[in-house]
């Protein structure tokens, strides 16, 4: 089962954490590095990517799953 991926602040850096996991998957120096790592995992798993702000709020969400209503064209 695919787990949604979250990019979250982590001890002064950024981490990728699978939804429901206690431990982080990867740690990166910058948020953009963590986003690229999480995006690749989400694409491979067909899951969602949640990007959090430094205060923990979600700032962006991307879906890489199977969309039952894909855009035409």
C-alpha positions as CSV (number, residue, x, y, z in Angstrom):
1,X,0.0,0.0,0.0
2,X,1.3,3.4,-1.0
3,X,2.0,5.8,1.8
4,X,1.6,9.5,1.4
5,X,4.9,11.4,1.7
6,X,5.4,14.5,3.8
7,X,8.2,17.0,3.6
8,X,8.6,18.3,7.2
9,X,11.0,20.5,9.2
10,X,13.4,18.3,11.2
11,X,16.0,19.7,13.7
12,X,17.0,22.7,11.6
13,X,16.9,20.8,8.3
14,X,14.1,19.0,6.3
15,X,13.0,15.4,6.3
16,X,10.8,13.1,4.2
17,X,8.4,11.1,6.3
18,X,5.9,8.5,5.1
19,X,2.4,9.0,6.6
20,X,2.1,7.1,9.8
21,X,5.8,6.4,10.2
22,X,7.5,7.3,13.4
23,X,10.9,7.6,11.8
24,X,11.9,9.8,8.8
25,X,12.8,8.2,5.5
26,X,15.5,10.7,4.5
27,X,17.0,14.0,5.8
28,X,18.0,16.9,3.5
29,X,19.7,20.2,4.1
30,X,17.1,22.2,2.2
31,X,13.4,22.0,1.7
32,X,13.9,21.8,-2.1
33,X,16.2,18.8,-1.8
34,X,13.6,17.1,0.4
35,X,10.8,17.9,-2.0
36,X,12.7,16.2,-4.9
37,X,13.3,13.1,-2.8
38,X,9.7,12.9,-1.7
39,X,8.4,13.6,-5.2
40,X,10.3,10.7,-6.6
41,X,9.0,8.4,-3.8
42,X,5.4,9.6,-4.3
43,X,5.7,9.0,-8.1
44,X,7.1,5.5,-7.6
45,X,4.4,4.6,-5.1
46,X,1.5,6.4,-6.8
47,X,0.8,8.4,-3.7
48,X,0.3,12.0,-2.5
49,X,3.0,14.5,-1.6
50,X,2.4,17.0,1.2
51,X,4.9,19.9,1.6
52,X,4.8,21.6,5.0
53,X,5.9,25.1,6.0
54,X,8.5,25.6,8.8
55,X,5.6,26.0,11.3
56,X,4.1,22.6,10.3
57,X,1.2,23.9,8.2
58,X,0.7,22.3,4.8
59,X,1.6,24.7,2.0
60,X,1.2,22.5,-1.0
61,X,-0.2,19.1,-2.0
62,X,0.5,17.1,-5.1
63,X,-1.1,13.8,-6.2
64,X,0.9,11.2,-8.1
65,X,-1.7,8.5,-7.8
66,X,-4.1,7.1,-10.3
67,X,-6.6,9.9,-10.9
68,X,-10.1,8.5,-11.7
69,X,-10.8,11.8,-13.5
70,X,-7.6,12.7,-15.4
71,X,-7.6,16.0,-17.3
72,X,-8.5,15.7,-21.0
73,X,-6.0,16.6,-23.7
